[in-house]
Amino acid sequence: MEERLYDLIFICRPATPEEEIDKIISTLENAVTERGGKVDKKEKWGARKMAYRVMRHREGYYVLLVVRSSQSDTVHELERRLKVNDAVIKYMTVRLDEDMKRQKRLQQRRERKAARRPRPSRPAHSHPGAEQPAAAAPQQP
């Protein structure tokens, strides 16, 4: 089975102690490694204002995990654990590898189109910024 890459962002209540957030992160990391996956990156972004209220909170403590796994149930298990955790007020999972494949295909398509497109040729003396020679003034008889 192919390996998949996910961004997992979750928000904890703003008053959640740092130790409890670390415990949530380690629990999620253990769940990933039990299923043969790996956490590539973990970032604690700290308390930030939210765009809208979530469970009556205007702020939350943001955490990002980048997870790599070939097991399809890994993300479901992480989401289940986040759902039952009282400190977590919101979470979101985004699969990145599909977007990366799509972007790569688009880039290859653009490169093939560009290779087929004839490039206009310019005379050697005319390049941007070059001054054109002055035209000869008409002579009067």
C-alpha positions as CSV (number, residue, x, y, z in Angstrom):
1,M,0.0,0.0,0.0
2,E,1.2,3.5,-0.8
3,E,2.2,5.9,1.9
4,R,0.0,8.9,2.5
5,L,0.8,12.3,3.9
6,Y,-1.6,14.3,6.1
7,D,-1.7,17.6,7.9
8,L,-3.5,17.3,11.2
9,I,-4.4,20.6,12.9
10,F,-6.1,20.7,16.2
11,I,-7.1,23.5,18.6
12,C,-7.2,23.1,22.4
13,R,-9.0,25.3,24.9
14,P,-6.8,28.4,25.6
15,A,-6.5,27.6,29.3
16,T,-5.1,24.1,28.6
17,P,-1.8,23.5,30.5
18,E,1.3,22.9,28.3
19,E,1.8,19.5,29.9
20,E,-1.6,18.4,28.8
21,I,-1.0,19.5,25.3
22,D,2.3,17.6,25.3
23,K,0.4,14.5,26.5
24,I,-2.1,14.8,23.7
25,I,0.7,15.1,21.1
26,S,2.6,12.1,22.6
27,T,-0.7,10.0,22.6
28,L,-1.2,10.8,18.9
29,E,2.4,10.1,18.1
30,N,2.1,6.7,19.8
31,A,-1.1,5.9,17.9
32,V,0.7,6.7,14.6
33,T,3.8,4.6,15.4
34,E,1.6,1.7,16.5
35,R,0.2,1.6,13.0
36,G,3.6,1.8,11.3
37,G,3.4,5.5,10.5
38,K,5.6,8.4,11.4
39,V,5.1,12.0,12.6
40,D,7.3,14.1,10.3
41,K,6.7,17.4,12.0
42,K,5.0,18.7,15.1
43,E,4.6,22.4,15.8
44,K,2.9,24.2,18.7
45,W,1.8,27.5,17.3
46,G,0.5,28.7,20.7
47,A,-2.6,30.7,21.6
48,R,-4.2,32.6,18.8
49,K,-7.5,34.4,18.0
50,M,-9.9,32.3,16.0
51,A,-12.0,33.7,13.1
52,Y,-15.2,32.7,14.8
53,R,-16.3,31.3,18.1
54,V,-15.9,27.6,18.8
55,M,-17.7,26.3,21.8
56,R,-17.9,29.9,23.2
57,H,-14.1,30.4,22.8
58,R,-12.6,33.3,20.9
59,E,-9.0,31.9,21.3
60,G,-7.4,28.5,21.1
61,Y,-4.0,26.8,21.3
62,Y,-3.1,25.6,17.8
63,V,-1.0,22.5,17.1
64,L,0.1,21.1,13.7
65,L,1.2,17.5,13.1
66,V,2.4,16.2,9.7
67,V,1.7,12.5,9.6
68,R,3.0,9.9,7.1
69,S,1.3,6.5,7.1
70,S,0.4,3.6,4.8
71,Q,-2.4,2.3,7.0
72,S,-5.8,3.7,6.0
73,D,-7.2,3.6,9.6
74,T,-4.5,5.8,11.1
75,V,-6.3,9.1,10.5
76,H,-9.6,7.6,11.7
77,E,-7.9,6.6,15.0
78,L,-6.3,10.0,15.4
79,E,-9.6,11.8,14.8
80,R,-11.4,9.4,17.2
81,R,-8.9,10.3,19.9
82,L,-9.2,14.0,19.3
83,K,-13.0,13.8,19.3
84,V,-13.1,12.2,22.8
85,N,-10.5,14.6,24.3
86,D,-12.1,17.3,26.4
87,A,-9.2,19.8,25.8
88,V,-9.6,19.7,22.0
89,I,-12.3,22.0,20.7
90,K,-11.7,21.7,16.9
91,Y,-9.6,19.6,14.6
92,M,-9.1,19.2,10.8
93,T,-7.2,16.6,8.7
94,V,-6.0,17.3,5.2
95,R,-4.5,14.7,2.9
96,L,-1.5,16.3,1.2
97,D,-0.2,13.7,-1.1
98,E,-3.2,13.9,-3.5
99,D,-2.7,17.6,-3.8
100,M,1.0,17.2,-4.4
101,K,0.3,14.6,-7.1
102,R,-2.2,16.9,-8.8
103,Q,0.2,19.8,-8.7
104,K,2.9,17.7,-10.2
105,R,0.6,16.5,-13.0
106,L,-0.4,20.1,-13.8
107,Q,3.3,21.2,-13.8
108,Q,4.2,18.4,-16.2
109,R,1.2,19.4,-18.5
110,R,2.3,23.0,-18.5
111,E,5.9,22.0,-19.4
112,R,4.7,19.8,-22.3
113,K,2.5,22.6,-23.6
114,A,5.4,25.1,-23.3
115,A,7.7,22.7,-25.2
116,R,5.2,22.4,-28.1
117,R,4.7,26.1,-28.3
118,P,7.0,27.8,-30.8
119,R,9.0,30.6,-29.3
120,P,9.0,33.9,-31.2
121,S,12.4,34.8,-32.5
122,R,13.8,38.3,-32.1
123,P,16.5,40.0,-34.1
124,A,19.8,40.0,-32.2
125,H,19.9,43.8,-32.0
126,S,16.5,44.3,-30.6
127,H,16.3,43.6,-26.9
128,P,14.3,45.3,-24.2
129,G,15.9,48.6,-23.2
130,A,18.1,48.9,-26.3
131,E,18.0,52.3,-28.0
132,Q,16.8,52.2,-31.6
133,P,19.0,54.1,-34.1
134,A,17.7,57.6,-34.9
135,A,16.0,57.8,-38.3
136,A,17.7,60.0,-40.8
137,A,16.0,63.4,-41.2
138,P,14.4,64.0,-44.6
139,Q,16.4,66.3,-46.8
140,Q,14.8,69.3,-48.4
141,P,15.7,70.5,-51.9
